[in-house]
Amino acid sequence: QVRLVESGGDSVKAGGSLTLSCVVSGWTARERSMGWFRQPPGKQRERVAVYTQYGNADYIDSVKGRFTISQDSAKNTVYLQMNSLKPEDTAIYYCAADRLFSRLMTGKVTYWGQGTQVTVSS
């Protein structure tokens, strides 16, 4: 019954900004870790950013200083603010959730969203 629904993907020019949203429903466990992954065309899916309600957070080096993960507990929503976008950021972005933070780090995630397309033109 757990559902993750992403939104906010769009086509933008290099240097632009986007904010992705992920709404979580049907979650019954007290513990929850959230994160964002992305999959460029023809490439393997990679971790982008992770966040938990206990303050654990991590970013891959390529997005540090440009991307920020945050949450709105009242709306049960996790965000990914993306600034200074580059063509190499073009990918399908996936929201991910698991009871264990470690699984977000390894990519062995229990729940995934359907994905939202981000396209950055040069």
N, C-alpha and C positions, 0 to 999 in steps of 0.2 A: 504493500500500500504506500510505500515511500515514493514520493515523486519530487524530482528536481526539474525546474523549468527555467531555462536561460532566456534572456532577451538583451537587446541593446547592440547587437552586431550591425555593422554598416560598412559602406565603402567610403574611405576618407583619403585625403592626400597626405603624403609624408609630412610629419611635423604636427599633425592634427591630434585630437583627443577623442576618446570614447569611454563610456562607462557601461560595463556589463553588469547585469543583475541576475541573481539566482534565487528563486523562491522555493522554499522547502515546505512540503506538506506530508502528513502521515508519519512523522517521526515520533516514536514513543520512548526511546531510551533517553536517559538523562545525559549521557555523554554524546557529544557530536563534534567531529572535526570536519572542516570544510576546506576546499581548495579549488584551484583552477588549473586545468591542463589545456594544451593546444596541440593540433595536428596540422602542420603545413601540407600542401598538396604533395602526394607521393612520398611523404616522410613519416617517421615513427612519431607517435604521440609522446609529448614530453610534459613534465611538471612545470608550471609557471609560478604559482604561489600557493601557500597553504596557511590556514588560520584556524585556531580553536578558541572556544569560549574561555579557556584557561590562560590565554595569552601566548601560546606557541605560534610562531610564525617563521616563514622562510621564503626566500625568493631565489630564483636562478640568477646567475650573474648577469645575463644578457638583458634583464629587465630591471635590475636594481637602480633606484633613482628615477625611474620612469613610471613604474606600475605600483599601485597600492591596493592591498586587499583590506576590506573593512566589512562591518556588519551592522544591521539594524535589527536588534532582538525583537522589538515590538512588531515589526513587519515580517519576521522570520526570513530575512533576506540577507544574502551575502553579495558584495559588490567587488568589482575589479575596475579601478580607475586607471586608465591607460593614457599617458601623456607622451609627447614627442615620438609619435608612432613612426616606425620604419617599415619599408617594404618587407623585410624579413619577419615582421610580426604577422603577416598575412597567414591565416589559419582558421580552422574551425576550433572554437573555444568551447570547452566542456566544463561544466560544474561537476564537482565530485564530493561525496560525503561518506563518512565511515565512523564507527564508534572509536576507532583507534587512530591516533595521530600518525603512528608509525606506518600505517598502510597508505596514508596520503603521501608520505615521503617515498615509499617504494613504488607507488603506482598500482598496487594490488587493492583497488578500491571496490567496495561493495556496491555503491550506488552511483550512477552517472546520469547527467542530464542528456538531452537530445542534441545539444550543440547549437552554437550560433556563429554565423560566418562573419569574420572580420577581414576586410580587404584594404590594403594600404598601397596606393599607387605612388610611383616615383615622380 
